Amino acid sequence: MASEAPANPLLKPYKLGKFNLSHRVVLAPMTRQRSYNNVPQPHAILYYTQRTTKGGLLITETTGVSDTAQGYDYTPGIWTKEHVEAWKPIVNSVHDEGGIFFCQIGHVGRVSNSGFQPNGQAPISCTDKGLAPHIKSNGIDVAQYTPPRKLRADEIPRIVNDFRLAARNAIEAGFDGVEIHGAHGYLVDQFLKDQVNDRTDEYGGSLENRCRFPLEVVKAVADEIGAERLGIRLLPFADNVECWDSNPKELALYIVKSLNKYNILYCHMVEPRMKTHWEKVECLHSLDPMRKAFNGSFIIAGGFDREDGNNAVAEDSADLVAYGRWFLANPDLLKRFELDAPLNKYHRETFYTSDPIVGYTDYPFLEVSS
Ligand SMILES: Cc1cc2nc3c(=O)[nH]c(=O)nc-3n(C[C@H](O)[C@H](O)[C@H](O)COP(=O)(O)O)c2cc1C
């Protein structure tokens, strides 16, 4: 039972628009690469349900908006009827346990290769600048990227429409809302950042132009499903997959202020201290100016433990705190935070393996639930 002890502000309830959250601990979006043939699998029912609490917010792994959106093996989609039907039992199970479930919809853009693309075509992006090969997270394999094809301006409405349809599908699957993936160097982030976006048309150059595609996506999705069901994830300060900006603070402030026009439910920002998905560095930047400038709810993520999550809420740096790796390894994270109990260690080597159980649903609970 959640207490309101000042020592544990993460356990205080919060009203996220129309959703009554019973605490502030959010499941961060995490790709798990266990959706064979891009179809969510029955084993995801257990994975998400294990991490559900009554009145807790969960965000899915990145879910592709179209057949050009993929860049990793076994990641789920939400562009076909089959995907929608496959998500339904997962969403229903989370709802049965009282969870609030948002679907993170995304498109990798140039972080892909022709092997993932329909008819072996080149990936699409705002640019035709390619990516150097990168060492994969297992530290052994090398990810190879095919140089992207720069989208023509007249093609961009079709990609915006893919996001709109994916959001509609997510609602049809039963999700409470969607989060647009605007972080980690993927398509939306590629448009935002001046070191990738080299366009000279109305989608490149000035801040206004670089934000045009992301805001068109926001508007299209908000018009489709309602702004009160829409969040966006942003990571202005990092340089994931060679995607960085020369003035991230200015970009971040500009985009959050622009988002205010659309009255979306939340903005979810990853801490500037997160150099990559997982690497935490000392950093002078703070998200406070963006938190203050944004009118909706503010979620932060990136390197939080119980103590600094509590501090972030106590200091009003955020309304909610999203946990990635600790939640991956501790399905009963909330309970452990309540009791200040020790946490299971996470096993990086099984983050992205395709096994339906190992490293997925076999992390132990604190105690056998009755
Ligand atoms: C296995 C794994 C997969 C991830 N996949 C995604 C993803 O699909 N979408 C996303 O926005 N972030 C993704 N992230 C980033 C997390 O949401 C989070 O921002 C990051 O892990 C830092 O938070 P933490 O320190 O609490 O783990 C992933 C992280 C991990 C560890």
The ligand as an SDF file (V2000), in Angstrom:
LIG
                    3D

 31 33  0  0  0  0  0  0  0  0999 V2000
   17.5010   -2.9960  -22.9000 C   0  0  0  0  0  0  0  0  0  0  0  0
   17.1590   -1.5480  -23.1470 C   0  0  0  0  0  0  0  0  0  0  0  0
   16.3400   -1.2190  -24.1930 C   0  0  0  0  0  0  0  0  0  0  0  0
   15.9500    0.1080  -24.4140 C   0  0  0  0  0  0  0  0  0  0  0  0
   15.0600    0.4120  -25.4120 N   0  0  0  0  0  0  0  0  0  0  0  0
   14.5380    1.6450  -25.5020 C   0  0  0  0  0  0  0  0  0  0  0  0
   13.4480    1.9020  -26.3790 C   0  0  0  0  0  0  0  0  0  0  0  0
   12.9160    1.0030  -27.0570 O   0  0  0  0  0  0  0  0  0  0  0  0
   12.9740    3.1700  -26.4350 N   0  0  0  0  0  0  0  0  0  0  0  0
   13.5080    4.1910  -25.6630 C   0  0  0  0  0  0  0  0  0  0  0  0
   13.0440    5.3230  -25.7520 O   0  0  0  0  0  0  0  0  0  0  0  0
   14.5130    3.9490  -24.8040 N   0  0  0  0  0  0  0  0  0  0  0  0
   15.0190    2.7090  -24.6800 C   0  0  0  0  0  0  0  0  0  0  0  0
   15.9940    2.4440  -23.7520 N   0  0  0  0  0  0  0  0  0  0  0  0
   16.4310    3.5140  -22.8510 C   0  0  0  0  0  0  0  0  0  0  0  0
   15.6440    3.4450  -21.5270 C   0  0  0  0  0  0  0  0  0  0  0  0
   14.2820    3.7820  -21.7110 O   0  0  0  0  0  0  0  0  0  0  0  0
   16.2460    4.4020  -20.4790 C   0  0  0  0  0  0  0  0  0  0  0  0
   16.1530    5.7280  -20.9270 O   0  0  0  0  0  0  0  0  0  0  0  0
   17.7050    4.0310  -20.1960 C   0  0  0  0  0  0  0  0  0  0  0  0
   17.8260    2.6540  -19.8650 O   0  0  0  0  0  0  0  0  0  0  0  0
   18.2680    4.8340  -19.0340 C   0  0  0  0  0  0  0  0  0  0  0  0
   17.4820    4.6210  -17.8820 O   0  0  0  0  0  0  0  0  0  0  0  0
   17.9950    3.6530  -16.6980 P   0  0  0  0  0  0  0  0  0  0  0  0
   19.2660    4.2490  -16.1920 O   0  0  0  0  0  0  0  0  0  0  0  0
   16.8730    3.7070  -15.6760 O   0  0  0  0  0  0  0  0  0  0  0  0
   18.1950    2.2940  -17.2720 O   0  0  0  0  0  0  0  0  0  0  0  0
   16.4340    1.1320  -23.5530 C   0  0  0  0  0  0  0  0  0  0  0  0
   17.2870    0.7850  -22.5050 C   0  0  0  0  0  0  0  0  0  0  0  0
   17.6380   -0.5280  -22.2800 C   0  0  0  0  0  0  0  0  0  0  0  0
   18.5100   -0.8720  -21.1080 C   0  0  0  0  0  0  0  0  0  0  0  0
  1  2  1  0
  2  3  1  0
  2 30  2  0
  3  4  2  0
  4  5  1  0
  4 28  1  0
  5  6  2  0
  6  7  1  0
  6 13  1  0
  7  8  2  0
  7  9  1  0
  9 10  1  0
 10 11  2  0
 10 12  1  0
 12 13  2  0
 13 14  1  0
 14 15  1  0
 14 28  1  0
 15 16  1  0
 16 17  1  0
 16 18  1  0
 18 19  1  0
 18 20  1  0
 20 21  1  0
 20 22  1  0
 22 23  1  0
 23 24  1  0
 24 25  2  0
 24 26  1  0
 24 27  1  0
 28 29  2  0
 29 30  1  0
 30 31  1  0
M  END
$$$$
